[in-house]
Amino acid sequence: MSPELERLVEALHEKLTCPPEETFHRTATFERLLQDALARRPGASRDQFLDALQGRYRGFCRARRKPPTLPPKA
């Protein structure tokens, strides 16, 4: 994943998981990064870009999960 896309996915995660008092700041950061990314992708609509981002976001969340603590069966 490119560093730009990775930062955008991280910003989305921060926006969705932040405490209520940080919502405005996190949303503004995400929107700024999203607008920068859209400016580099002429022809892509905001909805298309967000749809594509959702798959990356799900993968990001899966990767952040901790592995189970139980040892494997022998």
Secondary structure, 3 states (H helix, E strand, C coil): CCHHHHHHHHHHHHHHHCCHHHHHHHHHHHHHHHHHHHHCCCCCCHHHHHHHHHHHHHHHHHHHCCCCCCCCCC
